[in-house]
C-alpha cells in the first residue's frame, strides 16, 4: 500500500506538469510579439532600433507591416531578408487593417498606415522592400468602396516612394485551437485540434478577398503577391498537425514551424520585388 501511495504521489504531479506546460515550442509567440514590435510604434520603423534584426555588411533594409497576419510570418521575413543581405525591420500593428479610407482623408491621416508610410518617406535611405499582410476586416464605408479601393492607395504611395512590395495573400481559418490542448492530450493522440481539411475548400473560403488582392496588385507596378497555401497545404488534404509539429497556432494564425517553412518562398518573392524596385528607380 505504501508503494502504491508513493507511486501515486509521484505520478499525479508528473501528469499535472505534462498537462500544464506549453504544448509545443512551435506554438510560442512569433518574433514580432517576442520583440515587442506589434503595437504600431512609429519609432520601430527606424533601422537600427530594437525592432531591427541586422546582418553583417548590410546592403539595405526591408520592413514588415500589417497586423498579426503579417507578424505570423516574421520568422520567414527575418531569415529571408538576412539571407538577401538586408536588415529586417519589424513594425506590425495587431488588430488594425493596413488600409486607407478614401472617403475620409482626415481619418486616414490620423491612422497608423498613413503615418507609417510617411515615416518611411522621411527615411534616407528608404527600404528596398516592404512586406504587407493583414486579416480580413469588415470596414464600414460611406461610398461602398471595395477592399482593393482601400488598399490601392497604400500601394500607390509606396510606388511614389520607389519602394517595392510583397503582398501576403490573405490567410484562411482552419476552425481549431491547438493551444487549447494539453501536452498530454497530444502525446496520447487525444487533441481534437489535429484535423484534416480539404485544401480546395480552404482556398474557396478566401477566394473573394484573393480576387481583391490580385486587383490591387494589378493596378500598380511595384507589387507582387505571395500565396502561402502551396507551403501550408501542399496536398489535396491539409493537416493542421503533421510530422510531429503544429502548422497552425490557432484558428487563424500559423505556427512558428509554418513560418520558418515559408522562408524560401518569402526569399523568392522578395527577390522578385527587388527586381521591381530596380525598375522603379531606373
PAZAPA-4460 file (N, C-alpha, C; in steps of 0.05 Angstrom, whole numbers, plus 32768, in hexadecimal, padded with zeros to 4 digits):
% residues 282
    n_x    n_y    n_z   ca_x   ca_y   ca_z    c_x    c_y    c_z   seq   type   mol
   8011   7FE8   8000   8000   8000   8000   8011   8019   8000     1      X     A
   8026   8019   8010   8038   8030   8011   8045   8035   7FF6     2      X     A
   804C   801E   7FE8   8058   8021   7FCD   8045   802E   7FBA     3      X     A
   802C   8026   7FBB   8018   8032   7FA9   8014   804F   7FAF     4      X     A
   8014   8057   7FC8   8011   8073   7FCF   8029   8083   7FC5     5      X     A
   8041   8077   7FC7   8059   8086   7FBE   8057   808A   7FA0     6      X     A
   8050   8075   7F91   804E   8077   7F74   8039   808C   7F6D     7      X     A
   8023   808B   7F7A   800D   809E   7F74   8016   80BA   7F7A     8      X     A
   8024   80BE   7F90   802D   80D9   7F97   8041   80E4   7F83     9      X     A
   804F   80D2   7F75   8062   80DB   7F61   8054   80DE   7F46    10      X     A
   8041   80CD   7F40   8034   80CD   7F26   8022   80E5   7F22    11      X     A
   8012   80EC   7F37   7FFF   8102   7F34   800C   811D   7F2D    12      X     A
   8022   8125   7F3C   802E   813E   7F33   803C   813C   7F18    13      X     A
   8046   8124   7F11   8052   8120   7EF7   803D   8125   7EE1    14      X     A
   8026   8119   7EE4   8011   811D   7ED0   8008   813A   7ECF    15      X     A
   8006   8146   7EE7   7FFE   8162   7EE8   8012   8174   7EDA    16      X     A
   802C   816D   7EDD   8040   817D   7ED0   803F   817A   7EB2    17      X     A
   803B   8161   7EA9   8039   815C   7E8C   8021   816B   7E80    18      X     A
   800B   816B   7E8F   7FF3   8177   7E85   7FF4   8195   7E85    19      X     A
   8003   81A1   7E97   8001   81BE   7E9A   8018   81CD   7E8B    20      X     A
   802D   81BF   7E84   8043   81CD   7E76   803B   81D4   7E5A    21      X     A
   8049   81E6   7E4D   8042   81EE   7E31   8041   81D5   7E1F    22      X     A
   802E   81D6   7E0D   8028   81BF   7DFC   8040   81B7   7DEB    23      X     A
   804A   81C9   7DDB   8061   81C4   7DCA   806F   81DE   7DC5    24      X     A
   808A   81DE   7DC1   8098   81F7   7DBD   808E   8207   7DA6    25      X     A
   8084   81F9   7D91   807B   8208   7D79   8061   8218   7D7E    26      X     A
   8055   8214   7D96   803D   8224   7D9C   8044   823D   7DAD    27      X     A
   805D   8242   7DAF   8066   825A   7DBD   8060   8273   7DAD    28      X     A
   8063   828B   7DB9   805F   82A4   7DAB   8072   82A6   7D94    29      X     A
   806A   82B5   7D80   807B   82BB   7D69   808F   82D1   7D70    30      X     A
   80A3   82D4   7D5E   80B9   82E7   7D64   80AF   8303   7D69    31      X     A
   809B   830D   7D5A   8092   8328   7D5D   8087   832D   7D79    32      X     A
   8079   8319   7D84   806E   831B   7D9F   8084   8318   7DB4    33      X     A
   8097   8306   7DB0   80AC   8302   7DC3   80BD   831B   7DC6    34      X     A
   80C1   832A   7DB0   80D1   8342   7DB1   80C1   835B   7DBA    35      X     A
   80A7   8358   7DBC   8096   836F   7DC3   8092   8382   7DAC    36      X     A
   8092   8377   7D94   8090   8388   7D7C   8075   8386   7D6E    37      X     A
   8060   8380   7D7D   8046   837B   7D72   8031   8390   7D7A    38      X     A
   8039   83A7   7D82   8026   83BB   7D8D   8025   83D5   7D7D    39      X     A
   802F   83D4   7D64   802D   83EC   7D53   803C   8404   7D5D    40      X     A
   8054   83FF   7D68   8065   8415   7D71   8075   841F   7D5A    41      X     A
   8072   8438   7D52   8080   8443   7D3B   809E   8442   7D3E    42      X     A
   80A7   8444   7D57   80C4   8443   7D5D   80D1   8429   7D54    43      X     A
   80C0   8414   7D53   80CB   83FA   7D4B   80D3   83F9   7D2E    44      X     A
   80CA   840C   7D1E   80D1   840D   7D02   80ED   8416   7CFC    45      X     A
   80FA   8421   7D10   8115   842B   7D0C   8129   8414   7D0C    46      X     A
   8138   8410   7CF7   814C   83FB   7CF6   8160   83FE   7D0D    47      X     A
   8168   83E7   7D19   817C   83E8   7D2E   8170   83E8   7D4A    48      X     A
   8155   83EA   7D4B   8148   83EA   7D65   8143   83CE   7D70    49      X     A
   8132   83CD   7D85   812C   83B3   7D92   811E   83A0   7D7F    50      X     A
   8111   83A9   7D6B   8102   8398   7D59   8110   8393   7D3F    51      X     A
   812A   8396   7D3F   813B   8390   7D28   814C   8378   7D2D    52      X     A
   814B   8365   7D1C   815C   834D   7D1D   8171   8351   7D07    53      X     A
   8189   8358   7D0E   819D   8361   7CFA   81AE   834A   7CF0    54      X     A
   81BA   834E   7CDA   81CD   833B   7CCE   81E7   8349   7CC9    55      X     A
   81FD   833B   7CCA   8217   8347   7CC4   8218   8351   7CA7    56      X     A
   8226   8368   7CA4   8229   8373   7C89   820F   8376   7C7A    57      X     A
   81FC   8382   7C88   81E1   8385   7C7D   81E1   8396   7C64    58      X     A
   81D0   838E   7C51   81CC   839D   7C38   81B4   83AE   7C39    59      X     A
   81A6   83B0   7C4F   818E   83BF   7C52   817C   83B2   7C67    60      X     A
   8162   83B8   7C65   814F   83AC   7C78   8134   83A8   7C6C    61      X     A
   8125   8396   7C79   8109   8390   7C71   80F8   8397   7C89    62      X     A
   80DE   8399   7C85   80CB   839F   7C9A   80B3   838D   7C99    63      X     A
   80AB   8383   7CB0   8092   8372   7CB2   807C   8383   7CBE    64      X     A
   8066   8387   7CAF   8050   8397   7CB8   8036   8386   7CB7    65      X     A
   8022   8390   7CC6   8008   8382   7CC6   8000   837B   7CE3    66      X     A
   7FEF   8367   7CE5   7FE6   835F   7D00   7FF2   8344   7D07    67      X     A
   7FE5   8334   7D18   7FEF   831B   7D21   7FF2   8307   7D0A    68      X     A
   7FE4   830C   7CF4   7FE6   82FA   7CDD   8000   8300   7CCD    69      X     A
   800C   8316   7CD2   8028   831B   7CC9   803B   8311   7CDE    70      X     A
   8035   8316   7CF7   8047   830E   7D0D   804B   82F0   7D0E    71      X     A
   8037   82E0   7D06   803A   82C3   7D08   804E   82B8   7CF4    72      X     A
   8057   82C9   7CE2   806C   82C1   7CCF   8086   82D0   7CD5    73      X     A
   8089   82DA   7CED   80A1   82EA   7CF3   80BB   82DA   7CF3    74      X     A
   80B9   82C0   7CFA   80D1   82AF   7CF9   80DB   82AC   7CDC    75      X     A
   80C8   82A7   7CC9   80D0   82A5   7CAD   80DA   82C0   7CA3    76      X     A
   80CD   82D5   7CAA   80D5   82F0   7CA2   80F1   82F6   7CAA    77      X     A
   80F7   82F1   7CC3   8112   82F8   7CCD   8128   82E7   7CBF    78      X     A
   8123   82CD   7CBE   8138   82BC   7CB2   813B   82C1   7C94    79      X     A
   8125   82C5   7C86   8127   82CB   7C69   8135   82E6   7C64    80      X     A
   812F   82FA   7C74   813C   8314   7C71   815A   8311   7C76    81      X     A
   8161   8304   7C8C   817D   8302   7C93   818C   82F1   7C7E    82      X     A
   8180   82DD   7C73   818D   82CD   7C5F   8192   82DD   7C45    83      X     A
   8182   82F1   7C41   8185   8303   7C2A   8198   831A   7C30    84      X     A
   81A4   8319   7C48   81B7   832E   7C50   81AA   8348   7C59    85      X     A
   8191   8346   7C63   8182   835D   7C6B   817B   835B   7C88    86      X     A
   817B   8372   7C96   8171   8373   7CB1   8153   8371   7CB0    87      X     A
   8148   8364   7CC5   812B   8360   7CC6   811F   8372   7CDC    88      X     A
   810C   8383   7CD5   80FF   8395   7CE7   80E2   838C   7CEA    89      X     A
   80D9   8388   7D03   80BE   837F   7D08   80AE   8395   7D16    90      X     A
   8097   839B   7D0B   8085   83AF   7D17   8068   83A8   7D11    91      X     A
   805E   8393   7D1D   8043   838C   7D19   8030   839A   7D2D    92      X     A
   8016   8398   7D28   8003   83A5   7D39   7FEA   8393   7D3B    93      X     A
   7FEA   8381   7D50   7FD6   836D   7D52   7FBA   8378   7D53    94      X     A
   7FA7   836A   7D46   7F8B   8371   7D47   7F84   838B   7D39    95      X     A
   7F96   8394   7D27   7F91   83AD   7D17   7F96   83A7   7CFA    96      X     A
   7F83   83AF   7CE8   7F87   83AB   7CCC   7F9C   83BF   7CC1    97      X     A
   7FAB   83B6   7CAD   7FBE   83C8   7CA0   7FB2   83D2   7C86    98      X     A
   7F9E   83E4   7C89   7F8F   83EE   7C73   7F8B   840C   7C77    99      X     A
   7F86   8419   7C61   7F7D   8435   7C62   7F5F   8436   7C60   100      X     A
   7F53   844C   7C68   7F36   8450   7C66   7F31   8467   7C53   101      X     A
   7F2E   8462   7C39   7F2C   8477   7C25   7F15   848B   7C2A   102      X     A
   7F01   8482   7C39   7EEA   8493   7C3E   7EEE   84A7   7C55   103      X     A
   7F05   84A4   7C63   7F0A   84B5   7C7A   7F28   84BA   7C7C   104      X     A
   7F31   84D0   7C70   7F4E   84D6   7C6F   7F59   84DC   7C8B   105      X     A
   7F4A   84EA   7C9B   7F53   84F2   7CB6   7F57   84D9   7CC7   106      X     A
   7F44   84C6   7CC5   7F46   84AE   7CD5   7F5E   849D   7CCB   107      X     A
   7F61   849C   7CB1   7F78   848D   7CA6   7F92   8498   7CB0   108      X     A
   7F95   84B2   7CB1   7FAE   84BE   7CBA   7FB3   84BB   7CD8   109      X     A
   7F9E   84B4   7CE7   7FA2   84B1   7D04   7FA9   8494   7D0B   110      X     A
   7FA9   8482   7CF8   7FAD   8466   7CFE   7FC9   845C   7CF6   111      X     A
   7FD0   8445   7D02   7FEB   843A   7CFF   7FF4   8435   7CE2   112      X     A
   7FE4   842A   7CD1   7FEE   8425   7CB6   7FF9   843E   7CA8   113      X     A
   7FEA   8453   7CA8   7FF3   846C   7C9C   800C   8476   7CA9   114      X     A
   800B   8477   7CC4   8022   8482   7CD2   803B   8470   7CCF   115      X     A
   8038   8456   7CCD   804E   8445   7CC8   805B   844A   7CAD   116      X     A
   804B   844D   7C98   8056   8452   7C7E   8063   846D   7C7C   117      X     A
   8058   8480   7C8A   8065   849B   7C89   807F   849A   7C99   118      X     A
   8080   8489   7CAE   809A   8486   7CBC   80AE   8479   7CAA   119      X     A
   80A6   8465   7C9A   80B9   8459   7C87   80C2   846D   7C73   120      X     A
   80B0   847F   7C6B   80B7   8493   7C57   80CD   84A6   7C61   121      X     A
   80CE   84AA   7C7B   80E1   84BC   7C87   80FD   84AF   7C8B   122      X     A
   80FE   8495   7C88   8118   8487   7C8D   812B   848A   7C76   123      X     A
   8144   848C   7C7C   8159   848C   7C68   816F   8478   7C71   124      X     A
   8173   8462   7C62   8163   8459   7C4B   8148   844D   7C53   125      X     A
   8138   8447   7C40   811F   843A   7C45   8122   841C   7C42   126      X     A
   810E   840D   7C4C   8110   83F0   7C4A   8110   83E6   7C2D   127      X     A
   811E   83D0   7C28   811E   83C4   7C0E   8103   83B7   7C08   128      X     A
   80F8   83A9   7C1C   80DF   839A   7C18   80CF   839D   7C31   129      X     A
   80B5   839F   7C2E   80A2   839E   7C44   8090   8385   7C40   130      X     A
   808C   8376   7C56   807A   835F   7C55   8062   8366   7C66   131      X     A
   804A   8362   7C5A   8031   836A   7C68   801E   8352   7C69   132      X     A
   8014   834C   7C81   8000   8337   7C84   7FEB   8340   7C98   133      X     A
   7FD2   8337   7C93   7FBC   833F   7CA6   7FA4   832D   7CA3   134      X     A
   7F95   832D   7CB8   7F7D   831D   7CB9   7F66   832B   7CA9   135      X     A
   7F50   831D   7CA8   7F38   832A   7C9C   7F2A   833A   7CB1   136      X     A
   7F23   8352   7CAA   7F15   8364   7CBD   7EFB   836E   7CB0   137      X     A
   7EE5   836B   7CBF   7ECB   8377   7CB6   7ECB   8395   7CBB   138      X     A
   7ED6   83A4   7CA9   7ED7   83C1   7CAD   7EBF   83CF   7CA2   139      X     A
   7EB3   83E0   7CB2   7E9C   83EF   7CA9   7EA5   8406   7C96   140      X     A
   7E96   840B   7C81   7E9D   8420   7C6E   7E85   8433   7C6B   141      X     A
   7E8B   844A   7C5F   7E75   845C   7C58   7E6E   845B   7C3B   142      X     A
   7E80   8451   7C2B   7E7C   8451   7C0E   7E7D   8435   7C01   143      X     A
   7E7E   8421   7C12   7E7E   8405   7C07   7E98   83FD   7BFA   144      X     A
   7EAE   8407   7C03   7EC8   83FF   7BF8   7ECE   83E2   7BFD   145      X     A
   7EDB   83D5   7BE9   7EE3   83BA   7BEC   7EFD   83B9   7BFC   146      X     A
   7F06   83A1   7C04   7F1F   839E   7C13   7F36   83A8   7C02   147      X     A
   7F36   83A1   7BE8   7F4D   83A9   7BD7   7F4E   83C8   7BD5   148      X     A
   7F38   83D5   7BD5   7F38   83F2   7BD3   7F43   83FF   7BEC   149      X     A
   7F43   83F0   7C03   7F4F   83FB   7C1B   7F6D   83F3   7C1D   150      X     A
   7F75   83DF   7C0D   7F91   83D6   7C0F   7FA2   83E2   7BF8   151      X     A
   7F96   83E8   7BE1   7FA6   83F3   7BCB   7FB3   840D   7BD2   152      X     A
   7FA7   841F   7BE2   7FB5   8438   7BEA   7FCF   8432   7BFA   153      X     A
   7FCF   841D   7C09   7FE7   8415   7C18   7FFD   840D   7C04   154      X     A
   7FF6   83FD   7BF1   8009   83F4   7BDD   8012   840C   7BCC   155      X     A
   8000   841E   7BC5   8007   8435   7BB6   801C   8446   7BC4   156      X     A
   8018   844A   7BDE   802B   845B   7BED   8046   844E   7BEE   157      X     A
   8047   8434   7BF1   8061   8426   7BF1   806E   8427   7BD6   158      X     A
   805E   8426   7BC1   8068   8429   7BA6   8075   8445   7BA2   159      X     A
   8067   8459   7BAC   8072   8474   7BAA   808D   8477   7BB8   160      X     A
   8091   8466   7BCD   80AA   8467   7BDD   80BF   8454   7BD2   161      X     A
   80B9   8447   7BBA   80CB   8434   7BAE   80D1   841C   7BC0   162      X     A
   80BD   8413   7BCF   80BF   83FD   7BE1   80AD   83E6   7BD6   163      X     A
   80BA   83CF   7BD2   80AA   83B8   7BC8   809D   83AA   7BE0   164      X     A
   8089   839A   7BDA   8078   838E   7BEF   8073   8370   7BE9   165      X     A
   8075   8360   7BFE   806B   8345   7BFE   8051   8345   7C0E   166      X     A
   803B   833E   7C00   8021   833D   7C0D   801B   8320   7C14   167      X     A
   8018   831A   7C2E   8011   82FF   7C36   7FF3   82FA   7C31   168      X     A
   7FED   82E5   7C21   7FD2   82DE   7C1C   7FC4   82D7   7C36   169      X     A
   7FAB   82DE   7C38   7F9C   82DA   7C51   7F9D   82BD   7C5B   170      X     A
   7F9D   82BB   7C75   7F9D   82A1   7C82   7F80   8295   7C82   171      X     A
   7F7E   827D   7C8C   7F64   8270   7C8E   7F62   8263   7CAA   172      X     A
   7F4A   825F   7CB3   7F45   8253   7CCD   7F43   8235   7CCB   173      X     A
   7F4E   8227   7CDF   7F4C   820A   7CDF   7F39   81FF   7CF4   174      X     A
   7F2E   8210   7D04   7F19   8208   7D17   7F22   81F8   7D2F   175      X     A
   7F3C   81FB   7D37   7F46   81EC   7D4E   7F57   81FE   7D5F   176      X     A
   7F5C   81F6   7D78   7F6C   8205   7D8B   7F81   81F3   7D98   177      X     A
   7F98   81EF   7D8B   7FAC   81DC   7D96   7FB5   81E3   7DB2   178      X     A
   7FB5   81FC   7DBA   7FBF   8203   7DD5   7FAB   81FC   7DEA   179      X     A
   7F93   81F3   7DE2   7F7F   81EB   7DF6   7F85   81CF   7E00   180      X     A
   7F96   81C0   7DF2   7F9D   81A5   7DFA   7FB5   81A5   7E0D   181      X     A
   7FB6   8193   7E1F   7FCD   818F   7E30   7FE2   817F   7E22   182      X     A
   7FFA   8180   7E2D   8010   8170   7E22   8009   8152   7E23   183      X     A
   7FFC   814A   7E39   7FF5   812E   7E3C   7FE1   8125   7E27   184      X     A
   7FCD   8136   7E20   7FBA   812F   7E0C   7FC7   812A   7DF1   185      X     A
   7FDC   813A   7DEB   7FEA   8136   7DD2   7FF9   811B   7DD3   186      X     A
   8006   8116   7DE9   8016   80FE   7DEC   8005   80E5   7DE8   187      X     A
   7FED   80E5   7DF3   7FDC   80CD   7DF2   7FC8   80CF   7DDB   188      X     A
   7FCC   80E2   7DC9   7FBC   80E5   7DB1   7F9E   80EA   7DB8   189      X     A
   7F9A   80FC   7DCA   7F7E   8103   7DD2   7F79   8121   7DCF   190      X     A
   7F87   812E   7DBD   7F83   814A   7DB8   7F71   814E   7D9F   191      X     A
   7F5A   815A   7DA4   7F47   815C   7D8D   7F4E   8173   7D7A   192      X     A
   7F65   8181   7D7F   7F6E   8195   7D6D   7F7E   818A   7D56   193      X     A
   7F85   8170   7D58   7F94   8163   7D43   7F7F   8158   7D2F   194      X     A
   7F7B   8167   7D19   7F66   8161   7D06   7F71   8163   7CE9   195      X     A
   7F62   8158   7CD7   7F68   815B   7CBA   7F53   816C   7CAE   196      X     A
   7F5B   817F   7C9D   7F49   8190   7C8E   7F4E   818C   7C70   197      X     A
   7F39   818F   7C60   7F3C   818E   7C43   7F49   81A8   7C3A   198      X     A
   7F60   81A5   7C2D   7F6E   81BD   7C24   7F5D   81CE   7C11   199      X     A
   7F4E   81C2   7C00   7F3D   81D1   7BED   7F28   81E1   7BFC   200      X     A
   7F1D   81D6   7C12   7F09   81E5   7C21   7F16   81FD   7C2F   201      X     A
   7F2E   81F9   7C39   7F3C   8210   7C46   7F41   8226   7C32   202      X     A
   7F49   821E   7C1A   7F4E   8231   7C04   7F35   8240   7BFD   203      X     A
   7F1F   8232   7BFB   7F05   823F   7BF4   7EFC   8253   7C09   204      X     A
   7F03   824D   7C22   7EF9   825E   7C38   7F05   827A   7C37   205      X     A
   7F1B   827E   7C2A   7F27   8299   7C29   7F29   82A3   7C0C   206      X     A
   7F1A   8297   7BFA   7F1C   829E   7BDD   7F14   82BB   7BD8   207      X     A
   7EFF   82C4   7BE5   7EF7   82E0   7BE0   7F0C   82F4   7BE8   208      X     A
   7F18   82F0   7BFF   7F2E   8303   7C07   7F46   8300   7BF5   209      X     A
   7F4D   82E8   7BED   7F64   82E4   7BDC   7F60   82F2   7BC1   210      X     A
   7F47   82F2   7BB7   7F41   8300   7B9F   7F46   831E   7BA2   211      X     A
   7F3E   8329   7BB9   7F43   8345   7BBE   7F61   834B   7BC0   212      X     A
   7F70   8339   7BCC   7F8D   833D   7BCE   7F9A   833D   7BB3   213      X     A
   7F92   832A   7BA2   7F9C   832A   7B86   7F96   8343   7B78   214      X     A
   7F7D   834D   7B7C   7F75   8366   7B6F   7F87   837D   7B77   215      X     A
   7F8D   837F   7B92   7F9D   8395   7B9C   7FBA   8393   7B91   216      X     A
   7FC5   837B   7B91   7FE1   8378   7B88   7FE2   837D   7B6A   217      X     A
   7FCD   8375   7B5B   7FCD   837A   7B3F   7FCA   8397   7B37   218      X     A
   7FC3   83A8   7B4A   7FBE   83C5   7B44   7FD8   83D5   7B47   219      X     A
   7FEE   83C9   7B50   8007   83D7   7B55   801E   83C8   7B48   220      X     A
   8036   83D5   7B48   804E   83C8   7B3C   8061   83BE   7B51   221      X     A
   805B   83C2   7B6B   806F   83BE   7B7F   8069   83A7   7B93   222      X     A
   8056   8395   7B8C   804E   8381   7B9F   804D   8365   7B93   223      X     A
   8053   8351   7BA4   8050   8335   7B9D   803F   8327   7BB3   224      X     A
   8030   8313   7BAB   8021   8303   7BBE   8031   82EB   7BC8   225      X     A
   802E   82E5   7BE1   803A   82CD   7BED   8023   82BC   7BF9   226      X     A
   801D   82A6   7BEB   8008   8294   7BF4   8015   827D   7C04   227      X     A
   800C   827A   7C1D   8019   8266   7C2F   800C   824B   7C2E   228      X     A
   7FF6   8247   7C20   7FE8   822E   7C22   7FF8   8216   7C18   229      X     A
   8009   821A   7C04   8019   8204   7BFA   802C   81F9   7C0E   230      X     A
   8035   8209   7C21   8047   81FF   7C36   8037   81F4   7C4D   231      X     A
   8021   8202   7C55   8011   81F9   7C6B   8002   81E0   7C65   232      X     A
   7FF8   81DD   7C4D   7FE7   81C7   7C45   7FF0   81BC   7C2A   233      X     A
   8007   81AD   7C2A   8012   81A4   7C10   8002   818D   7C04   234      X     A
   7FF0   8181   7C13   7FE1   816A   7C09   7FC3   8172   7C07   235      X     A
   7FB4   8160   7BFC   7F97   8164   7BF9   7F89   8166   7C15   236      X     A
   7F94   8158   7C28   7F8B   815A   7C44   7FA0   8168   7C54   237      X     A
   7F97   817C   7C65   7FA9   818C   7C74   7FA6   8185   7C92   238      X     A
   7FBD   817D   7C9E   7FBD   8175   7CBA   7FC7   818B   7CCC   239      X     A
   7FB9   8191   7CE1   7FC2   81A5   7CF4   7FDA   819C   7D04   240      X     A
   7FDE   8182   7D07   7FF4   8177   7D16   8001   8161   7D05   241      X     A
   801A   8164   7CFE   8027   814F   7CEE   8045   814F   7CF3   242      X     A
   8050   8138   7CF0   806D   8134   7CF4   8075   813C   7D11   243      X     A
   8063   8138   7D24   8069   813E   7D40   8069   815B   7D47   244      X     A
   805E   816C   7D35   805D   8189   7D3A   8042   8194   7D34   245      X     A
   803A   81A9   7D43   8022   81B8   7D3C   8029   81CC   7D26   246      X     A
   8017   81CE   7D13   801A   81E2   7CFD   8008   81FA   7D01   247      X     A
   7FF6   81F7   7D13   7FE5   820F   7D1B   7FE9   8214   7D39   248      X     A
   7FEA   822D   7D40   7FEC   8234   7D5D   7FD0   8237   7D69   249      X     A
   7FBD   8240   7D59   7FA1   8242   7D61   7F90   8241   7D47   250      X     A
   7F77   8247   7D4A   7F65   8245   7D33   7F6E   8255   7D1B   251      X     A
   7F79   826C   7D1F   7F7F   827E   7D08   7F9C   8285   7D05   252      X     A
   7FAE   827B   7D16   7FCA   8281   7D15   7FDB   8268   7D13   253      X     A
   7FF0   8269   7D02   8001   8252   7CFF   8016   8252   7D16   254      X     A
   8023   823B   7D19   8037   8237   7D2E   8053   8241   7D25   255      X     A
   8065   8240   7D38   8081   8247   7D32   808C   8233   7D1E   256      X     A
   8085   821A   7D20   808E   8206   7D0C   8085   820E   7CF0   257      X     A
   806C   8215   7CED   8062   821D   7CD2   8070   8236   7CC9   258      X     A
   8075   8249   7CDB   8083   8262   7CD3   809F   825C   7CC8   259      X     A
   80AD   824B   7CD7   80C9   8244   7CCE   80C8   8236   7CB3   260      X     A
   80B4   8225   7CAF   80B2   8217   7C96   80AD   8229   7C7E   261      X     A
   80A3   8241   7C84   809D   8255   7C70   80B5   8264   7C66   262      X     A
   80CC   8261   7C73   80E4   8271   7C6C   80EC   8270   7C4F   263      X     A
   80EE   8258   7C42   80F6   8258   7C26   80E3   8268   7C14   264      X     A
   80C9   8265   7C19   80B5   8274   7C09   80B7   8292   7C0E   265      X     A
   80BB   8299   7C27   80BE   82B5   7C2E   80D6   82C1   7C20   266      X     A
   80EC   82B3   7C21   8105   82BC   7C14   8101   82BF   7BF5   267      X     A
   80F3   82AC   7BE9   80ED   82AD   7BCD   80DD   82C6   7BC6   268      X     A
   80C8   82CB   7BD6   80B6   82E2   7BD0   80C4   82FC   7BD6   269      X     A
   80D5   82FD   7BEA   80E5   8315   7BEF   80F8   831B   7BD8   270      X     A
   8104   8306   7BCD   8116   8309   7BB6   8106   8314   7B9E   271      X     A
   80EE   830A   7B9A   80DE   8315   7B84   80D8   8332   7B89   272      X     A
   80D2   8339   7BA2   80CC   8355   7BA9   80E4   8367   7BA5   273      X     A
   80FC   835C   7BAC   8114   836C   7BA8   8119   8373   7B8A   274      X     A
   8112   8360   7B79   8114   8366   7B5C   8100   837C   7B54   275      X     A
   80E9   837C   7B60   80D6   8391   7B5B   80E0   83AC   7B65   276      X     A
   80ED   83AC   7B7C   80F8   83C4   7B87   810D   83D0   7B75   277      X     A
   811E   83BF   7B69   8132   83C9   7B56   8125   83D6   7B3E   278      X     A
   810F   83CA   7B35   8100   83D5   7B1F   80F4   83F0   7B26   279      X     A
   80E9   83F2   7B3E   80DD   840C   7B47   80F2   8422   7B48   280      X     A
   810A   841B   7B53   811F   842F   7B56   812A   8438   7B3B   281      X     A
   812D   8424   7B29   8137   8429   7B0E   8123   843B   7AFE   282      X     A
***
